[in-house]
Amino acid sequence: MPKTTPFTKVKSGYERTGIRFRCSLQNTILDVLRARPGWTEVTTEGGAWDIYWADVWWMREIFDRAYLEDQMRLNHFRNHFELTRKNLMVKNLKRLRRSLEREAGKAEAQKCDFFPSTYELPSEYHIFVDEFRRCPGTIWIMKPIAKSQGKGIFLFRKLKDITDWKRGVEYQPPIQSVGDGAPQQIETYVVQRYIENPYLIGGRKFDIRVYVLVTSYSPLKAWLYRAGFARFANTRYSLDSIDDNYVHLTNVAIQKTAPDYDPEKGCKWSTQQLRQYLTAKHGQTAVKALFQQMTNIFVLSLQSCQRVIINDKHCFELYGYDILIDSNLKPWLIEINASPSLTASSKEDYELKFGLLNDVLNVLDLENKLSGKEKRIGLFDLMWDNGPVVGAEGKLEETVVPYTSSTDSMLGCVNDRMDNLRHTYETANALKKVT
């Protein structure tokens, strides 16, 4: 593998040229990488590359044995699952809440009350049963910790439903793995209190997919993408039938199998449409507060695992956050995805993800075109940079605490991505000339 990467001298300094990439996925990200001017695809195993959009298998099996040169970039941190596996996410959030209470008091710790009561099963089964009996009639939701697209999820009201599940787990013989013959662990689930009063639009439940890019955990540096989408259930919301996944689960993989699903219309709104709707219904002040609470969720969740994530200068992570809003305009963190779907379900979805992934690469700046001082790149806004980000006035608000973001959330705001990119690169060139 060559020890140097080609650079080209330009008026504003030195820029890298001839970026080499590998990609293990066959969807929008591959289109984006192939469309980057001057980028070359590496298809041979062992070929030299500068960025590798790898699957989680590669990180698990190959990363620890791989030699990485300074310029190489990978799309996952080594133990990204600390935030994206449902049981570990809750474990880290609970630890952060305890830490905040010790350091800053109960009022500050309450900022972490954005995830439902959650227990890991089978290990916390008896603790859960105690909670269940204290809250008769409550609906709970069961989720396998490491599956996506709504697989294995079910709702229940009666303890009998969970005891039947537990009995089946306890007496099921271990399944032999295909590889080394060692028995697989019994699959772990989490059980959460179900949010029974979701905010409804047109009588339908929805959640919001938000994209957050982390380029470093030590120090923590995170970007929030302005564009995203709300995913709607195909069937009107009701608690009369908790077995109907078309009512309660908003995953596109589930909704598109509904008998009356319309692939032309889909079940999505842009985040911009959602923000406009909520503003018309509730006013700018209430919606501004709602989206600021969502931004604080992103920051606090990243802080919850900051000390346990294995930071590596070669790694970055694009997270897909799923947020549910209840009828009181309170946001709830449902889950975080380390590999958010990059396969488009419509033309609009493809355009959103194509722009998103291009902006991820723009933030990474493999070509060395930026100054490093940017606070917005494309539709990414710098949300956290080893502390609250300084606002447009050049100072922090007096009410800001060191655990949350100081700037107003621009999620869902009107914007022009290409105009911003042109301005960003023009400003970066001017700064380089000065320095």
C-alpha positions in Angstrom: 0.0 0.0 0.0 1.5 3.4 -1.0 2.7 5.6 1.9 1.6 8.9 0.3 -1.5 10.4 -1.1 -1.4 12.7 -4.2 -1.8 16.4 -3.6 -2.2 19.2 -6.1 -1.0 22.7 -5.5 -3.6 25.4 -6.0 -3.8 29.1 -5.3 -5.4 28.5 -1.9 -2.9 25.9 -0.8 -2.8 22.1 -1.3 -5.7 19.9 -2.1 -5.8 16.2 -2.3 -6.7 14.7 -5.6 -7.6 11.2 -6.9 -9.6 10.0 -3.9 -10.0 6.2 -3.9 -13.0 4.5 -2.5 -14.5 1.1 -1.6 -18.1 0.4 -0.9 -19.8 -2.8 0.3 -23.3 -1.5 -0.3 -25.3 -1.4 -3.6 -27.6 1.5 -3.0 -27.6 5.3 -2.9 -24.1 5.7 -1.3 -22.5 3.8 -4.2 -24.2 6.2 -6.7 -22.9 9.2 -4.6 -19.3 7.9 -4.5 -19.2 7.1 -8.2 -20.6 10.6 -9.0 -17.9 12.5 -7.1 -15.5 14.2 -9.6 -12.1 12.6 -9.7 -13.0 9.8 -7.3 -12.0 6.2 -8.3 -13.6 3.0 -7.2 -11.4 0.2 -5.9 -12.9 -3.2 -6.5 -10.0 -5.5 -5.9 -9.6 -7.0 -2.4 -6.6 -5.5 -0.7 -6.5 -2.5 -3.1 -5.4 0.9 -1.6 -8.3 3.1 -0.7 -8.9 6.5 1.1 -12.5 5.9 2.2 -14.4 2.7 2.7 -18.1 2.6 3.2 -18.1 -0.7 5.0 -20.8 -2.9 6.5 -20.8 -3.7 10.2 -19.4 -7.2 9.5 -16.1 -5.7 8.2 -15.8 -3.6 11.4 -16.4 -6.7 13.6 -14.2 -9.1 11.7 -11.4 -7.1 10.0 -11.0 -3.7 11.6 -8.8 -4.8 14.5 -6.4 -6.5 12.1 -6.3 -3.8 9.5 -3.5 -1.3 9.0 -4.9 2.2 8.3 -2.9 5.1 7.0 -3.5 8.6 8.2 -5.8 9.7 5.4 -8.1 6.6 5.5 -11.7 7.0 6.6 -14.3 4.4 7.7 -18.0 4.9 8.3 -18.3 3.2 11.7 -16.6 3.4 15.1 -15.3 0.1 16.4 -18.0 -0.3 19.1 -20.8 1.9 17.5 -23.3 -0.6 19.0 -23.0 1.1 22.4 -25.5 3.6 21.1 -27.4 1.7 18.5 -28.1 -1.6 20.3 -31.4 -0.9 22.2 -30.3 -2.3 25.5 -26.9 -0.6 25.5 -28.4 2.7 24.5 -30.7 2.7 27.5 -27.9 1.5 29.8 -25.7 4.4 28.8 -28.6 6.9 29.0 -29.4 5.7 32.6 -25.7 6.1 33.6 -25.7 9.6 32.2 -28.8 10.5 34.1 -27.3 9.3 37.4 -24.1 11.2 36.6 -25.9 14.4 35.9 -27.9 14.1 39.1 -24.7 13.7 41.1 -22.9 16.6 39.4 -25.7 19.1 38.7 -28.8 18.0 40.6 -32.2 16.5 39.8 -33.4 19.3 37.7 -30.5 18.8 35.3 -30.9 15.0 35.3 -34.5 15.4 34.2 -33.2 16.6 30.8 -32.6 12.8 30.3 -36.2 11.9 30.7 -36.7 11.5 27.0 -36.8 7.7 26.7 -39.6 5.5 28.0 -39.2 3.1 31.0 -37.1 0.3 29.6 -36.0 -3.1 30.9 -33.7 -5.8 29.4 -35.1 -9.3 29.1 -34.6 -12.0 30.3 -32.0 -10.5 32.8 -34.3 -7.8 34.3 -37.5 -9.8 34.0 -38.4 -9.7 37.8 -37.7 -5.9 38.0 -40.0 -5.4 35.0 -42.7 -7.6 36.6 -42.7 -5.3 39.7 -43.1 -2.2 37.5 -45.8 -3.9 35.5 -47.9 -4.7 38.6 -47.5 -1.1 39.8 -49.1 0.2 36.5 -52.0 -2.1 35.7 -53.6 -1.6 32.3 -50.4 0.0 30.8 -49.4 -1.1 27.3 -45.8 -2.3 26.8 -43.8 -3.0 23.7 -41.3 -5.7 23.2 -38.3 -5.3 20.8 -35.3 -7.5 20.0 -32.2 -5.5 20.7 -30.3 -6.0 17.4 -33.0 -6.2 14.7 -34.4 -3.4 12.5 -37.3 -2.7 10.2 -39.8 -3.6 12.9 -38.9 -7.3 13.0 -39.9 -9.2 16.1 -41.8 -6.3 17.7 -45.1 -6.8 19.5 -47.3 -5.0 22.0 -49.1 -6.5 25.0 -51.3 -5.6 28.0 -51.3 -8.8 30.0 -48.5 -10.3 31.9 -49.5 -13.7 30.5 -48.2 -12.6 27.1 -44.8 -11.9 28.5 -44.7 -15.0 30.7 -45.5 -17.1 27.6 -42.6 -15.4 25.8 -40.3 -15.9 28.7 -41.2 -19.6 29.0 -40.5 -20.1 25.4 -37.1 -18.4 25.7 -36.0 -20.3 28.8 -36.8 -23.8 27.6 -35.6 -23.3 24.0 -32.3 -25.2 23.4 -29.4 -23.0 22.2 -29.0 -22.8 18.5 -25.7 -23.9 17.1 -23.9 -21.3 15.1 -22.8 -22.1 11.5 -19.2 -21.0 12.1 -17.2 -22.5 15.0 -20.0 -24.6 16.5 -20.3 -22.6 19.7 -23.9 -22.1 20.9 -25.5 -18.7 20.2 -26.7 -16.6 23.1 -30.5 -16.5 23.6 -31.7 -13.4 21.9 -32.1 -10.4 24.2 -35.1 -8.1 24.1 -36.0 -4.8 25.7 -39.5 -4.1 27.0 -40.6 -0.5 27.0 -43.6 1.4 28.2 -45.6 2.2 25.0 -46.2 5.9 24.3 -50.0 5.7 24.2 -50.7 9.3 23.3 -48.7 10.0 20.2 -49.2 13.2 18.3 -51.5 12.4 15.3 -51.8 14.0 11.9 -54.8 12.9 9.9 -55.5 10.4 12.7 -52.3 8.6 12.0 -49.2 8.0 14.1 -45.8 9.0 12.8 -42.2 9.3 13.9 -39.3 11.4 12.6 -36.1 10.2 11.1 -33.2 12.6 11.8 -29.6 12.3 10.7 -26.7 13.1 12.9 -23.0 12.9 11.8 -20.3 12.3 14.4 -16.7 12.9 13.2 -15.1 12.6 16.6 -15.9 11.4 20.1 -12.8 12.7 21.7 -13.4 15.6 21.6 -17.1 15.2 20.7 -17.9 16.9 17.3 -21.4 16.3 15.9 -23.4 17.7 13.0 -27.2 17.8 12.6 -28.8 17.5 9.1 -31.6 19.9 8.4 -33.5 17.6 6.1 -35.2 14.3 7.2 -38.7 12.9 7.1 -41.7 11.8 9.1 -42.8 8.2 8.6 -46.6 7.7 8.9 -48.6 4.6 9.7 -50.9 3.6 6.9 -53.9 3.0 9.2 -55.6 5.4 11.6 -54.4 5.2 15.2 -56.4 3.2 17.8 -55.7 1.3 21.0 -58.5 -1.1 20.3 -56.2 -3.5 18.4 -52.7 -3.6 19.7 -51.8 -6.5 17.4 -52.1 -4.4 14.2 -48.6 -3.4 13.1 -50.0 -1.1 10.4 -51.5 1.0 13.2 -48.5 1.1 15.7 -45.3 0.6 13.7 -44.2 3.3 11.3 -41.3 1.3 9.6 -41.5 1.6 5.9 -40.6 -2.1 5.5 -43.9 -2.9 7.4 -46.2 -0.2 6.0 -45.4 -1.0 2.3 -46.9 -4.5 2.9 -50.3 -3.0 3.8 -53.1 -4.0 1.4 -54.0 -0.4 0.7 -50.5 1.0 0.6 -50.0 3.4 -2.3 -46.4 3.4 -3.5 -46.9 6.6 -5.4 -47.9 8.6 -2.3 -45.9 6.6 0.2 -46.2 7.4 3.9 -43.7 10.2 4.3 -43.5 13.9 4.8 -40.4 16.0 4.6 -39.2 17.5 8.0 -39.8 20.9 6.4 -43.4 20.0 5.7 -43.8 18.7 9.3 -42.3 21.9 10.8 -44.5 24.1 8.7 -47.6 22.1 9.8 -46.7 22.2 13.5 -46.0 25.9 13.3 -49.3 26.6 11.7 -51.1 24.6 14.4 -49.1 25.6 17.6 -47.1 28.7 16.8 -43.5 29.4 16.2 -42.5 29.6 19.9 -43.8 26.1 20.8 -42.3 24.5 17.7 -39.0 26.2 18.3 -38.9 24.7 21.8 -39.9 21.3 20.5 -37.1 21.1 18.0 -34.6 22.5 20.5 -35.6 19.7 22.9 -34.9 17.2 20.0 -31.4 18.7 19.5 -30.7 18.3 23.2 -31.7 14.6 22.9 -29.1 14.2 20.2 -26.3 15.9 22.2 -27.1 14.1 25.5 -27.4 10.7 23.8 -23.9 11.1 22.3 -22.5 12.3 25.6 -24.0 9.2 27.3 -21.6 6.9 25.4 -18.7 9.3 24.8 -16.5 7.7 27.4 -17.1 4.1 26.2 -16.9 4.6 22.4 -13.5 3.6 21.1 -12.5 6.9 19.4 -10.4 6.6 16.3 -9.4 9.5 13.9 -10.1 7.2 11.0 -13.8 6.7 11.9 -17.0 8.6 11.5 -20.6 7.7 12.0 -23.9 8.7 10.4 -26.7 7.9 12.8 -30.4 7.7 12.0 -32.4 8.9 15.0 -36.1 7.9 15.4 -38.0 10.5 17.4 -41.7 10.2 18.4 -43.7 13.3 19.5 -46.6 12.9 21.9 -49.8 14.9 22.2 -48.1 17.3 24.6 -45.4 18.1 22.1 -42.8 16.2 24.1 -40.2 14.4 22.0 -39.2 10.8 22.8 -36.2 8.9 21.7 -37.3 5.6 20.2 -34.1 4.2 18.8 -30.8 5.1 17.0 -29.6 3.3 13.9 -26.0 2.8 13.0 -26.9 1.8 9.4 -29.9 3.9 8.5 -31.5 2.7 5.3 -29.9 4.3 2.3 -32.2 2.6 -0.2 -34.7 5.1 -1.6 -38.4 4.5 -1.6 -39.3 7.3 -4.0 -37.7 10.0 -6.2 -37.9 12.5 -3.3 -36.4 10.0 -0.9 -33.5 9.4 -3.3 -32.8 13.1 -3.7 -32.8 13.6 0.1 -30.4 10.7 0.7 -28.2 11.6 -2.3 -27.8 15.1 -0.9 -27.3 13.8 2.6 -24.5 11.4 1.7 -22.8 14.0 -0.5 -22.8 16.4 2.4 -21.3 13.7 4.7 -18.4 13.5 2.3 -18.3 17.3 2.1 -18.0 17.5 5.9 -15.2 14.8 5.9 -13.4 17.0 3.4 -11.0 14.3 2.1 -9.9 16.8 -0.7 -8.8 19.3 1.9 -10.9 22.1 0.4 -12.3 23.6 3.6 -10.8 25.8 6.2 -11.9 23.7 9.2 -13.8 26.6 10.8 -17.1 26.0 9.1 -20.3 25.8 11.1 -22.6 24.8 8.2 -21.7 22.6 5.2 -24.6 21.9 2.8 -27.5 21.0 5.1 -25.3 20.0 8.0 -25.2 22.4 11.0 -22.4 22.0 13.6 -24.4 21.0 16.7 -21.6 20.3 19.1 -17.8 21.0 19.0 -16.3 20.0 22.3 -19.0 22.2 23.9 -21.9 24.3 22.9 -21.5 25.9 19.5 -21.2 29.7 19.5 -24.3 31.4 18.0 -24.5 33.9 15.2 -24.0 36.8 17.7 -20.6 35.4 18.7 -21.5 34.5 22.3 -23.3 31.8 24.2 -26.7 32.4 25.6 -26.7 32.9 29.4 -29.1 30.0 30.0 -27.0 27.4 28.3 -25.7 24.6 30.4 -22.6 22.5 29.4 -24.7 19.5 28.5 -26.9 20.9 25.8 -26.8 22.8 22.6 -26.8 26.6 22.5 -28.0 27.3 19.0 -31.5 27.2 17.7 -32.3 24.0 15.9 -32.5 24.5 12.2 -34.0 21.0 11.6 -36.7 21.3 9.0 -36.0 24.9 8.2 -36.1 26.3 4.6 -32.7 26.2 3.0 -30.8 26.1 -0.2 -28.2 23.4 -0.1 -26.3 24.2 -3.3 -26.1 28.0 -2.6 -24.7 27.2 0.8 -22.0 24.9 -0.6 -21.0 27.5 -3.2 -20.7 30.1 -0.4 -18.8 27.7 1.9 -16.1 26.8 -0.6 -15.7 30.4 -1.7 -15.3 31.5 1.9 -12.8 28.6 2.6 -10.7 29.7 -0.5 -10.7 33.3 0.7 -9.5 32.2 4.2 -6.8 30.1 2.8 -5.5 33.0 0.7 -5.3 35.2 3.8 -3.5 32.6 5.9 
